[in-house]
Amino acid sequence: MSTTLGKRPAARGRETRIGRPHAVWALPAVLFFTFFAVVPMVLAFYLSFTKWDGLGDPRPVGLDNWQKLLDDPRLTQSLWVTVLLTVASWVFQTVVSLLLGVWAAGHQRNRAVLSSIFFVPFLLSSTAHALLFYALLDPNFGIIQKDTLGSTSGAFLAIVFVGGWQFIPFHTLIYQGGARQIPQVLYQAAAIDGAGRYRQFFSITLPQLRHTVTTSTVLIVVGSLTYFETVLILTKGGPGTDTAILPYLMYEAGFKTYDFGYASAIASFLVLAATGLSLVLVRMTGFGTMRSTREGM
């Protein structure tokens, strides 16, 4: 009897240990992130202090590349274009994906089929989307017989629309999951009080999706800072330099003038800016203090 009782705590301890995944399960992800994210960023930061044309050995030049970046008149314009692109992308993608996500969380007829169709654009690459819309916007053979990409506003709106066309399905899925977690008792109580569909949306759905909006916002902002394929294929930074964002300047420095040291400085600056902006968003929105895994709870 005493022997049996003495073994039970040990058995419970083993069950507790077995129930927790060992840290070794995270090793593949950590190695993947290290080799394909951390190591390239460290190398790029090192190259930003060198002069290198892609051949031979990098030659240290100190802070020359960073000074050149700060003195580059295109930096201010590129930053402004990048900020405008980020804001416009956030407004477009948030409004459309929020409405689609809330609708897809309902029980409408053929909702599952339509949701699957909406998700198809996300399965294609950014290059495929850009090539498709480049052909559609061709002034000679496209569906719009107008040089849309030849004007500053047309080129800018085309980039915003193509980016939204690809990533709205992803954010729609996020909002759909968040909307399904809202307790139905809130809507039932609102209906008893006489609140209509629109009042329920603005008084219940939007407040309950605040954490989902924050998550989607961080993803949109960081993603907008790394647009490249769309700009390269659709506008090539034009007309002129009106849509030349920071990643495109990095491409020009590295693969047109073969100044990989300066290109690395731009890349490092972009990483620092994106990281700083993400931290500010997390701090301002309280994203880092969120604990509940369910909306509305």
C-alpha positions in Angstrom: 0.0 0.0 0.0 2.7 2.4 0.9 4.8 1.5 -2.1 1.9 2.2 -4.4 1.2 5.6 -2.8 4.8 6.5 -3.1 4.9 5.9 -6.8 1.9 8.0 -7.7 3.5 11.5 -7.4 6.3 10.4 -9.6 3.9 9.2 -12.2 2.0 12.5 -12.1 5.3 14.3 -12.4 6.2 12.3 -15.5 2.8 13.1 -17.0 3.4 16.8 -16.4 6.8 16.7 -18.1 5.4 14.7 -21.0 2.6 17.2 -21.5 5.0 20.0 -22.2 6.9 20.1 -25.6 10.6 20.0 -25.2 12.6 23.0 -26.4 14.3 20.8 -29.0 11.1 21.0 -31.1 11.8 24.7 -31.7 15.3 24.0 -33.0 14.4 23.6 -36.7 12.6 26.9 -36.7 15.4 28.6 -34.8 18.0 27.3 -37.2 15.9 28.3 -40.2 15.4 31.8 -38.9 19.1 32.1 -38.0 20.5 31.0 -41.4 17.9 32.7 -43.6 17.2 35.9 -41.6 19.8 36.7 -38.9 22.9 35.8 -40.8 21.9 37.7 -44.0 21.1 40.8 -41.9 24.4 40.6 -40.1 26.3 40.3 -43.4 24.3 43.2 -44.9 25.1 45.3 -41.8 28.8 44.4 -42.2 28.8 45.2 -45.9 27.3 48.6 -45.2 30.7 49.7 -43.8 32.6 48.5 -46.9 33.1 49.3 -50.6 32.2 46.2 -52.7 31.2 45.8 -56.3 30.4 42.1 -56.0 33.9 40.9 -57.1 37.0 40.6 -55.0 37.1 41.4 -51.3 35.1 44.1 -49.6 37.1 47.1 -48.7 36.3 48.9 -45.3 35.3 52.5 -45.8 33.9 53.3 -42.3 30.7 55.4 -42.3 31.0 56.6 -45.9 28.0 54.7 -47.1 25.9 55.9 -44.2 27.0 59.4 -44.8 26.2 59.0 -48.5 22.7 57.7 -47.6 22.0 60.7 -45.3 23.2 63.1 -48.0 21.2 61.4 -50.8 18.4 63.7 -51.9 16.4 60.7 -53.0 16.2 59.4 -49.5 13.6 62.0 -48.3 11.5 61.5 -51.4 11.6 57.7 -51.0 10.7 57.9 -47.4 7.7 60.1 -48.2 6.6 57.7 -50.9 7.0 54.8 -48.6 5.0 56.4 -45.9 2.2 57.3 -48.3 2.2 53.8 -49.7 2.0 52.3 -46.2 -0.9 54.6 -45.1 -2.8 54.0 -48.3 -2.3 50.3 -48.2 -3.4 50.1 -44.5 -6.6 52.1 -45.2 -7.5 50.1 -48.3 -6.6 46.6 -47.0 -8.1 47.2 -43.5 -11.5 48.5 -44.7 -12.0 45.8 -47.3 -10.7 42.9 -45.4 -12.6 43.8 -42.2 -15.9 44.0 -44.1 -15.2 40.8 -46.0 -14.0 39.0 -42.8 -17.0 39.9 -40.8 -19.3 38.9 -43.7 -17.4 35.6 -44.1 -17.9 34.8 -40.4 -21.6 34.6 -40.8 -23.9 31.8 -42.0 -24.8 33.1 -45.5 -25.6 30.8 -48.3 -22.6 29.8 -50.4 -20.4 31.6 -47.9 -17.7 28.8 -47.9 -17.5 28.7 -51.7 -17.2 32.5 -52.0 -14.6 32.7 -49.2 -12.5 30.1 -51.0 -12.7 32.2 -54.2 -11.7 35.3 -52.4 -8.6 33.5 -51.0 -7.3 32.5 -54.4 -5.2 35.7 -55.1 -3.2 35.1 -52.0 -1.9 31.8 -53.5 -0.1 33.6 -56.3 3.2 35.4 -55.9 3.7 39.1 -56.0 5.5 38.8 -59.3 2.5 36.9 -60.9 0.1 39.6 -59.7 2.3 42.4 -61.0 2.8 40.8 -64.4 -1.0 40.2 -64.7 -1.9 43.8 -63.9 0.9 45.2 -66.0 -0.7 43.4 -69.0 -4.2 44.6 -68.0 -3.0 48.2 -67.6 -1.1 48.3 -70.9 -2.3 51.4 -72.7 -2.3 49.6 -76.1 -3.5 46.1 -75.4 -4.9 46.3 -71.8 -8.5 46.7 -70.7 -8.0 50.4 -69.9 -7.1 52.4 -73.0 -5.2 54.9 -71.0 -1.6 55.3 -69.8 -2.5 54.7 -66.1 1.1 53.9 -65.1 2.4 57.0 -66.9 0.9 59.4 -64.3 2.0 59.7 -60.7 -1.4 59.2 -59.1 -2.2 56.3 -61.5 1.0 54.5 -60.8 0.7 55.0 -57.0 -2.9 53.8 -56.9 -2.0 50.8 -59.1 0.6 49.7 -56.6 -1.8 50.1 -53.7 -4.5 48.1 -55.6 -2.3 45.3 -56.7 -0.8 44.9 -53.2 -4.3 44.9 -51.7 -5.5 42.4 -54.3 -2.9 39.9 -53.1 -3.0 40.4 -49.3 -6.6 41.3 -48.6 -7.6 37.6 -48.6 -5.0 36.9 -45.9 -6.2 39.7 -43.6 -9.8 38.7 -44.4 -9.0 35.3 -42.9 -7.6 37.0 -39.8 -10.8 39.1 -39.3 -13.0 36.1 -40.1 -11.3 34.1 -37.3 -11.6 37.1 -34.9 -15.3 37.7 -35.7 -16.2 34.1 -35.1 -14.8 34.3 -31.6 -17.1 37.1 -30.5 -19.7 35.7 -28.1 -23.1 35.6 -29.8 -24.8 36.6 -26.5 -23.6 40.2 -27.1 -25.6 40.3 -30.4 -28.6 38.6 -28.8 -28.7 41.2 -26.0 -28.3 44.0 -28.6 -31.1 42.7 -30.7 -33.4 42.6 -27.6 -32.5 46.2 -27.0 -33.5 47.1 -30.5 -30.1 47.6 -32.0 -30.0 47.1 -35.8 -27.3 45.4 -37.9 -25.2 48.6 -38.4 -25.4 49.6 -34.7 -24.3 46.1 -33.7 -21.3 46.4 -36.1 -20.1 49.7 -34.8 -20.9 49.1 -31.1 -20.0 45.4 -30.8 -18.1 44.0 -33.7 -15.5 46.8 -34.1 -14.7 47.2 -30.4 -14.4 43.4 -30.0 -12.0 43.2 -33.0 -9.6 45.7 -31.6 -6.8 43.2 -31.0 -7.4 41.7 -34.5 -7.1 45.2 -36.0 -3.8 45.7 -34.2 -2.4 42.4 -35.4 -3.4 43.1 -39.0 -2.1 46.6 -38.8 1.4 45.5 -37.8 1.5 42.9 -40.6 0.3 45.5 -43.2 2.8 48.2 -42.1 5.8 45.8 -42.1 4.7 44.3 -45.4 4.2 47.7 -47.1 7.8 48.7 -46.1 9.1 45.7 -48.1 7.2 46.2 -51.4 9.6 45.5 -54.3 8.4 43.2 -57.0 5.2 45.2 -57.6 7.1 48.5 -58.0 9.8 46.9 -60.1 7.5 45.3 -62.6 4.6 47.9 -62.7 6.4 51.2 -62.6 10.2 50.7 -62.2 10.1 53.6 -59.7 8.4 55.9 -62.2 7.2 58.0 -63.7 10.5 59.5 -63.0 11.2 58.7 -59.4 7.7 59.3 -58.1 7.2 55.7 -56.9 10.9 54.9 -56.1 10.5 53.4 -52.6 13.4 52.4 -50.4 13.7 48.8 -51.5 13.8 50.0 -55.1 16.6 52.4 -54.3 18.4 49.4 -52.8 17.9 47.4 -56.0 19.3 50.3 -58.1 22.4 50.7 -56.0 23.1 47.0 -55.9 22.2 45.7 -59.3 22.5 48.8 -61.6 25.5 50.6 -60.2 27.0 47.5 -58.4 27.6 49.5 -55.3 26.7 46.7 -52.8 28.1 48.5 -49.9 25.7 51.4 -50.4 22.9 49.0 -51.1 23.6 47.2 -47.8 23.4 50.5 -46.0 20.0 51.1 -47.5 18.9 47.6 -46.5 20.2 48.0 -43.0 18.4 51.4 -42.7 15.2 49.8 -43.9 15.5 47.0 -41.3 16.1 49.4 -38.5 13.2 51.7 -39.6 10.8 48.7 -39.9 11.9 47.3 -36.5 11.6 50.7 -34.8 8.1 51.3 -36.4 6.9 47.9 -35.3 8.1 48.5 -31.8 6.3 51.9 -31.7 3.1 50.3 -33.0 3.3 47.5 -30.4 3.9 50.0 -27.7 1.1 52.4 -28.7 -1.5 49.8 -29.3 -0.8 47.6 -26.3 -0.2 44.6 -28.6 2.6 43.3 -26.3 0.3 43.2 -23.3 -2.5 41.2 -24.9 -3.1 37.9 -23.2 -6.5 36.6 -24.2 -6.6 34.3 -27.2 -10.3 34.9 -27.8 -11.9 38.1 -29.0 -14.6 39.4 -26.7 -13.3 37.7 -23.6 
